[in-house]
């Protein structure tokens, strides 16, 4: 599976030659990038409210003047963006234990310098796929939330009982309404939730949990 054509790889490294080399490497796989010379510059973008809406990942140097890559990772984690924006640390040998610890805390991976070009870009593509999957899941949850918001209180009551597998007669008895009324509400629930069966409805609600 190839990353989306509108995916972006962010590069944060204080060494201009490294930034240029990484950008060139990514272009060989048709991957656009945005470069930042300092962690502060990238953090400023986050502080202005940047929220990924397309697949992205971050190539992040561990050691930089001023704010370190580790400190920037903490800021990203605090904003809940680690899944949306997978982080791949670029590390020297001495930083490997620290990078391993960052992976345990949610970073996507680390690549030790000097790294294999192909191996690095392969991991970048995998990180972008992860980002795309998380974005798709969030969008689906948002659509589901919007559909649920369209239900009336009674339709919600019927929906939960239908999802539990109860037949219309038992639902009618539990809610003290007629079977015909249950049938009407059931039909409206299926229409609004865009499902065709009680099993599909149950699976949809379970996925939301």
C-alpha positions as semicolon CSV with decimal commas, in nm:
position;residue;x (nm);y (nm);z (nm)
1;X;0,000;0,000;0,000
2;X;0,147;0,333;-0,108
3;X;0,112;0,646;0,109
4;X;-0,146;0,899;0,000
5;X;-0,012;1,144;-0,262
6;X;-0,084;1,434;-0,027
7;X;0,119;1,283;0,259
8;X;0,391;1,500;0,415
9;X;0,714;1,411;0,589
10;X;0,832;1,674;0,837
11;X;1,207;1,696;0,890
12;X;1,344;1,862;1,204
13;X;1,725;1,874;1,212
14;X;1,964;2,157;1,287
15;X;2,208;2,042;1,014
16;X;2,111;2,197;0,681
17;X;2,303;1,935;0,481
18;X;2,109;1,658;0,658
19;X;1,778;1,831;0,589
20;X;1,865;1,868;0,221
21;X;1,984;1,509;0,190
22;X;1,671;1,372;0,356
23;X;1,447;1,586;0,138
24;X;1,626;1,460;-0,175
25;X;1,600;1,100;-0,053
26;X;1,226;1,137;0,005
27;X;1,177;1,289;-0,340
28;X;1,316;0,968;-0,493
29;X;1,001;0,800;-0,358
30;X;0,774;1,092;-0,454
31;X;0,733;1,193;-0,090
32;X;0,702;1,568;-0,026
33;X;0,865;1,710;0,284
34;X;0,874;2,024;0,496
35;X;1,197;2,117;0,671
36;X;1,257;2,286;1,006
37;X;1,596;2,393;1,141
38;X;1,492;2,391;1,508
39;X;1,252;2,209;1,734
40;X;1,122;2,549;1,845
41;X;1,021;2,631;1,487
42;X;0,822;2,309;1,457
43;X;0,671;2,347;1,803
44;X;0,559;2,695;1,701
45;X;0,357;2,543;1,418
46;X;0,191;2,309;1,668
47;X;0,125;2,597;1,907
48;X;-0,058;2,782;1,629
49;X;-0,306;2,495;1,623
50;X;-0,174;2,268;1,351
51;X;-0,370;1,943;1,342
52;X;-0,297;1,679;1,076
53;X;-0,578;1,624;0,831
54;X;-0,368;1,422;0,584
55;X;-0,111;1,147;0,649
56;X;0,217;1,274;0,790
57;X;0,516;1,168;0,995
58;X;0,816;1,334;1,155
59;X;1,188;1,266;1,112
60;X;1,332;1,411;1,430
61;X;1,694;1,458;1,531
62;X;1,756;1,371;1,896
63;X;2,024;1,630;1,973
64;X;1,982;1,991;1,865
65;X;2,074;2,328;2,015
66;X;1,793;2,472;2,226
67;X;1,494;2,244;2,249
68;X;1,600;1,884;2,194
69;X;1,416;1,631;1,984
70;X;1,319;1,454;2,303
71;X;1,158;1,768;2,444
72;X;0,972;1,822;2,116
73;X;0,847;1,463;2,126
74;X;0,707;1,533;2,475
75;X;0,519;1,836;2,335
76;X;0,378;1,624;2,053
77;X;0,271;1,357;2,301
78;X;0,107;1,617;2,526
79;X;-0,105;1,729;2,231
80;X;-0,212;1,371;2,160
81;X;-0,054;1,372;1,815
82;X;0,180;1,072;1,844
83;X;-0,057;0,840;1,656
84;X;-0,157;1,097;1,397
85;X;0,203;1,205;1,340
86;X;0,433;0,904;1,392
87;X;0,783;1,008;1,501
88;X;1,101;0,846;1,372
89;X;1,406;0,958;1,568
90;X;1,740;1,008;1,392
91;X;2,008;0,915;1,644
92;X;2,380;0,878;1,692
93;X;2,513;0,562;1,852
94;X;2,528;0,721;2,197
95;X;2,158;0,811;2,175
96;X;2,028;0,462;2,093
97;X;1,924;0,369;2,452
98;X;1,734;0,698;2,475
99;X;1,569;0,638;2,139
100;X;1,463;0,289;2,246
101;X;1,300;0,445;2,551
102;X;1,116;0,692;2,327
103;X;0,980;0,402;2,121
104;X;0,848;0,247;2,441
105;X;0,675;0,579;2,507
106;X;0,508;0,588;2,169
107;X;0,762;0,692;1,907
108;X;0,727;0,495;1,584
109;X;1,094;0,398;1,546
110;X;1,451;0,525;1,542
111;X;1,722;0,509;1,277
112;X;2,084;0,513;1,382
113;X;2,325;0,733;1,187
114;X;2,461;0,653;0,936
115;X;2,136;0,493;0,828
116;X;2,043;0,288;0,524
117;X;1,857;0,511;0,281
118;X;1,619;0,240;0,167
119;X;1,550;0,117;0,520
120;X;1,475;0,469;0,639
121;X;1,235;0,549;0,356
122;X;1,066;0,211;0,401
123;X;0,998;0,303;0,765
124;X;0,878;0,648;0,660
125;X;0,626;0,490;0,423
126;X;0,510;0,256;0,699
127;X;0,473;0,551;0,937
128;X;0,264;0,735;0,678
129;X;0,043;0,429;0,639
130;X;-0,005;0,425;1,017
131;X;-0,097;0,793;1,009
132;X;-0,347;0,729;0,727
133;X;-0,508;0,445;0,922
134;X;-0,545;0,658;1,236
135;X;-0,692;0,947;1,037
136;X;-0,940;0,712;0,871
137;X;-1,044;0,569;1,208
138;X;-1,094;0,917;1,353
139;X;-1,300;1,026;1,055
140;X;-1,518;0,716;1,084
141;X;-1,569;0,782;1,456
142;X;-1,666;1,140;1,376
143;X;-1,917;1,022;1,115
144;X;-2,059;0,771;1,362
145;X;-2,090;1,038;1,632
146;X;-2,275;1,261;1,385
147;X;-2,513;0,978;1,294
148;X;-2,582;0,901;1,660
149;X;-2,659;1,268;1,721
150;X;-2,943;1,245;1,469
151;X;-3,127;0,981;1,673
152;X;-3,412;1,072;1,905
153;X;-3,404;0,948;2,263
154;X;-3,659;0,676;2,185
155;X;-3,466;0,569;1,876
156;X;-3,156;0,535;2,094
157;X;-3,350;0,314;2,336
158;X;-3,465;0,093;2,052
159;X;-3,119;0,089;1,893
160;X;-2,946;-0,047;2,203
161;X;-3,203;-0,323;2,246
162;X;-3,187;-0,415;1,878
163;X;-2,807;-0,429;1,901
164;X;-2,843;-0,672;2,193
165;X;-3,037;-0,903;1,964
166;X;-3,381;-0,861;2,123
167;X;-3,683;-0,930;1,897
168;X;-3,938;-0,656;1,839
169;X;-4,191;-0,809;2,079
170;X;-3,948;-0,804;2,375
171;X;-3,836;-0,452;2,286
172;X;-4,198;-0,341;2,283
173;X;-4,257;-0,501;2,623
174;X;-3,946;-0,343;2,777
175;X;-4,026;0,004;2,646
176;X;-4,404;-0,023;2,693
177;X;-4,476;0,066;2,332
178;X;-4,645;-0,123;2,050
179;X;-4,462;-0,364;1,822
180;X;-4,557;-0,142;1,528
181;X;-4,390;0,156;1,698
182;X;-4,077;-0,054;1,752
183;X;-4,077;-0,146;1,383
184;X;-4,097;0,221;1,284
185;X;-3,816;0,323;1,520
186;X;-3,605;0,024;1,412
187;X;-3,640;0,123;1,048
188;X;-3,543;0,483;1,124
189;X;-3,242;0,369;1,327
190;X;-3,120;0,151;1,041
191;X;-3,161;0,440;0,797
192;X;-2,983;0,695;1,015
193;X;-2,703;0,458;1,116
194;X;-2,667;0,338;0,756
195;X;-2,691;-0,032;0,842
196;X;-2,908;-0,315;0,712
197;X;-2,913;-0,561;1,001
198;X;-2,899;-0,588;1,379
199;X;-2,562;-0,765;1,351
200;X;-2,418;-0,479;1,146
201;X;-2,555;-0,232;1,398
202;X;-2,403;-0,423;1,690
203;X;-2,064;-0,435;1,516
204;X;-2,079;-0,063;1,445
205;X;-2,151;0,025;1,807
206;X;-1,886;-0,217;1,934
207;X;-1,622;-0,057;1,711
208;X;-1,704;0,277;1,871
209;X;-1,620;0,151;2,219
